Amino acid sequence: MLVPSPSPTDLIADAEDLAVVAARCAPQSEAERRLSGDVVEALRATGFAAHFVPAAHGGKEGTFTELSEAVARVGQSCAATAWCASLVANLGRMAGLLPAEGQAEVWATGPGTVVVGSLAPTGTAERVTGGWQVSGAWPYISAVDFSDWALLCARVPADGPAAARMFAVPRSAYQIADTWSNVGMSGTGSNTVTLEATVVPEARSFDRQNLFTGTPAVSTAACHVVPLQAVNGLSFVTPVLGAARGAQRAWTAYVGDKIRGAAARPGAPAIERGPYDLVLARASGEIDAAELLIRRAAQVADQGAGITPFEVSRNLRDCSLAMETVVTAVNRLFRAAGTSGHTTGSPVQRVWRDVNSAASHIAVQFEPAAAAYATQVFKI
């Protein structure tokens, strides 16, 4: 896990509590294809939703370093729960770019409001009196079943290629289609939001480009002015880092018992430790290396507006490389787990499915990250 601060914060304590419930309910969440009711209740009781909320609305305007540690701790017990906790925090951060009036609506009942959303411009919007009329369908929105608001992206008319805006929509306005049936990360409940021609006031909207430039309407907090490219990868790789730690822990316990059990049986053939030693050393080293990359990326992101274009591209590179490295480690553990470790009840095989599924997310693909990084280095 990421090294905690000398004085553990409330969010770290919350993460430990959530991890206990998430571990107990992981089979149920996976079977139901959404977080179980107990996990949702536990997650709502934590500070994840409020972590990046503007202080004016009772939020913490927290750091990426703290969030990364907390998410990774939850991920050791359940990757899906950690994924939802991470996205709930980060969508709250994005809603912090709204104008003041829109923020007041979103957090009218307090900073614990659960905001979900999508940056994909799969909806359409046109100007009407008082704001925008928005409609469309947005697939793959994690944690949507227990959301209070959705931050949705839609194309808007513009000169040349269509531009895109973000729109904050309350739960009463949108519908949820049950479309999530993936083999990995099934507990995230990443279903589809549909919205029928709904008028969204101007105050609950902002230009999507503001996310990429770090240009909030009113906030000056570091977490709101950092460019999206510098932090988006953290949203998706930190749950996977935690899951890899959980897989390593489960694999080590299983293999250790196997070796000790064979040694304790008189006349039983000894188990050759060499291959297991290599797997443990390589996989744990790979996970540690990924952790170091993630820790630096989080610390750099916490600079806010002080981050340089080079650091933005390096963060993107580091998160994508960390994801590749963690996947390699988990695949290594899975291959060495043997037939018994591949049973449906094994936590190693569940992490193997979750991690490989998470690694397909567009935000952590290495090729575009490499191109962005090289552009900054070569200056061409």
TAPE-V209629 format. One record per pair of residues at least 6 apart in sequence whose C-alpha atoms are under 6 Angstrom apart, sorted by the first residue. I is the first residue (numbers start at 1). J is the second residue. D is the distance in Angstrom with one decimal. If there is no record, write none. Layout:
i:I j:J d:D
i:I j:J d:D
This chain:
i:2 j:69 d:5.3
i:11 j:47 d:5.7
i:12 j:70 d:5.1
i:14 j:46 d:5.3
i:15 j:70 d:5.3
i:15 j:74 d:5.7
i:18 j:42 d:5.8
i:19 j:74 d:4.6
i:19 j:77 d:5.5
i:22 j:39 d:5.8
i:22 j:78 d:5.8
i:23 j:77 d:4.7
i:23 j:78 d:5.9
i:29 j:35 d:4.6
i:29 j:36 d:4.9
i:29 j:187 d:4.9
i:30 j:186 d:5.4
i:30 j:187 d:4.5
i:33 j:186 d:4.9
i:33 j:187 d:4.5
i:33 j:189 d:5.3
i:34 j:187 d:4.3
i:34 j:188 d:5.2
i:34 j:189 d:4.0
i:35 j:187 d:5.4
i:48 j:89 d:5.2
i:49 j:88 d:5.5
i:49 j:89 d:4.8
i:49 j:112 d:5.2
i:49 j:114 d:5.9
i:50 j:59 d:4.9
i:50 j:111 d:4.9
i:50 j:112 d:5.2
i:51 j:60 d:5.1
i:51 j:62 d:5.3
i:51 j:89 d:6.0
i:52 j:60 d:5.8
i:52 j:61 d:4.3
i:52 j:62 d:5.3
i:52 j:93 d:4.8
i:53 j:59 d:4.2
i:53 j:61 d:5.5
i:53 j:92 d:5.9
i:54 j:61 d:5.5
i:58 j:111 d:5.5
i:59 j:111 d:5.4
i:63 j:302 d:5.9
i:64 j:298 d:5.1
i:65 j:298 d:4.9
i:65 j:299 d:5.7
i:68 j:238 d:5.8
i:71 j:82 d:5.3
i:71 j:239 d:5.8
i:72 j:238 d:5.4
i:72 j:239 d:5.3
i:72 j:242 d:4.0
i:73 j:242 d:5.8
i:74 j:82 d:5.2
i:75 j:82 d:4.8
i:75 j:239 d:4.9
i:75 j:242 d:4.1
i:75 j:243 d:4.7
i:76 j:242 d:4.5
i:76 j:243 d:4.6
i:76 j:245 d:5.8
i:76 j:246 d:4.2
i:79 j:239 d:5.7
i:79 j:243 d:5.4
i:80 j:185 d:5.4
i:80 j:187 d:5.3
i:80 j:188 d:5.0
i:82 j:239 d:5.1
i:83 j:239 d:5.4
i:84 j:143 d:5.7
i:86 j:235 d:5.7
i:88 j:115 d:5.9
i:91 j:115 d:5.8
i:91 j:116 d:5.7
i:92 j:115 d:5.7
i:97 j:216 d:4.1
i:97 j:217 d:5.6
i:98 j:217 d:5.9
i:99 j:203 d:5.6
i:99 j:217 d:5.0
i:101 j:203 d:5.8
i:102 j:203 d:4.8
i:102 j:204 d:4.5
i:114 j:147 d:5.1
i:114 j:148 d:5.2
i:115 j:147 d:5.9
i:115 j:149 d:4.8
i:115 j:150 d:5.5
i:116 j:150 d:4.8
i:117 j:141 d:5.9
i:117 j:150 d:4.9
i:117 j:151 d:4.4
i:117 j:152 d:5.4
i:118 j:152 d:5.4
i:119 j:153 d:5.3
i:120 j:153 d:5.9
i:121 j:153 d:4.7
i:121 j:154 d:4.5
i:121 j:155 d:5.6
i:122 j:154 d:5.9
i:123 j:135 d:5.6
i:123 j:136 d:4.1
i:123 j:154 d:4.1
i:124 j:134 d:5.8
i:124 j:135 d:5.7
i:124 j:154 d:4.7
i:124 j:155 d:4.8
i:125 j:133 d:5.4
i:125 j:134 d:4.4
i:125 j:154 d:5.9
i:125 j:155 d:6.0
i:125 j:156 d:5.2
i:126 j:132 d:5.4
i:126 j:133 d:5.4
i:130 j:201 d:5.8
i:131 j:200 d:5.7
i:131 j:201 d:4.3
i:131 j:202 d:4.4
i:132 j:199 d:5.4
i:132 j:200 d:5.2
i:133 j:197 d:5.8
i:133 j:198 d:5.3
i:133 j:199 d:4.3
i:134 j:197 d:5.3
i:134 j:198 d:5.3
i:135 j:195 d:5.0
i:135 j:196 d:5.0
i:135 j:197 d:4.7
i:136 j:194 d:5.8
i:136 j:195 d:5.4
i:137 j:193 d:5.6
i:137 j:194 d:4.3
i:138 j:192 d:5.4
i:138 j:193 d:5.1
i:139 j:191 d:6.0
i:139 j:192 d:4.0
i:140 j:190 d:4.5
i:140 j:191 d:5.2
i:140 j:192 d:5.8
i:141 j:190 d:4.6
i:141 j:191 d:5.5
i:142 j:188 d:5.4
i:142 j:189 d:5.6
i:142 j:190 d:3.8
i:143 j:188 d:5.9
i:143 j:189 d:5.7
i:148 j:171 d:5.1
i:149 j:169 d:5.6
i:149 j:170 d:4.4
i:149 j:171 d:5.2
i:150 j:168 d:5.7
i:150 j:169 d:5.3
i:151 j:167 d:5.4
i:151 j:168 d:4.5
i:152 j:166 d:5.4
i:152 j:167 d:5.1
i:153 j:165 d:5.6
i:153 j:166 d:4.5
i:154 j:164 d:5.4
i:154 j:165 d:5.6
i:155 j:162 d:5.9
i:155 j:163 d:5.6
i:155 j:164 d:4.3
i:156 j:162 d:5.9
i:156 j:163 d:5.4
i:156 j:164 d:5.5
i:164 j:208 d:5.7
i:165 j:206 d:5.6
i:165 j:207 d:4.4
i:165 j:208 d:4.7
i:166 j:205 d:5.4
i:166 j:206 d:5.4
i:166 j:208 d:5.6
i:167 j:204 d:5.9
i:167 j:205 d:4.6
i:168 j:204 d:5.3
i:174 j:194 d:5.8
i:174 j:195 d:4.9
i:175 j:193 d:5.7
i:175 j:194 d:5.2
i:176 j:192 d:5.7
i:176 j:193 d:4.8
i:177 j:192 d:5.1
i:178 j:191 d:5.5
i:179 j:191 d:5.2
i:180 j:190 d:5.6
i:180 j:191 d:5.1
i:184 j:353 d:4.7
i:184 j:354 d:4.3
i:184 j:357 d:5.1
i:185 j:354 d:4.7
i:211 j:228 d:5.5
i:212 j:227 d:4.9
i:212 j:228 d:4.8
i:213 j:227 d:5.0
i:214 j:225 d:4.1
i:214 j:226 d:4.9
i:214 j:227 d:4.4
i:215 j:225 d:5.8
i:222 j:304 d:4.0
i:223 j:304 d:5.9
i:225 j:304 d:5.6
i:225 j:305 d:5.5
i:226 j:304 d:4.4
i:226 j:305 d:5.3
i:230 j:312 d:4.5
i:230 j:315 d:5.4
i:230 j:316 d:6.0
i:233 j:319 d:5.3
i:233 j:363 d:5.7
i:233 j:364 d:5.7
i:237 j:323 d:5.8
i:240 j:355 d:5.9
i:247 j:348 d:5.2
i:283 j:329 d:4.5
i:286 j:329 d:6.0
i:287 j:326 d:5.6
i:290 j:322 d:4.4
i:293 j:318 d:5.7
i:297 j:315 d:5.1
i:310 j:376 d:5.7
i:313 j:372 d:5.8
i:313 j:373 d:4.8
i:314 j:373 d:5.9
i:316 j:369 d:5.6
i:317 j:369 d:5.0
i:320 j:364 d:4.5
i:320 j:365 d:5.8
i:320 j:366 d:5.1
i:342 j:349 d:5.6
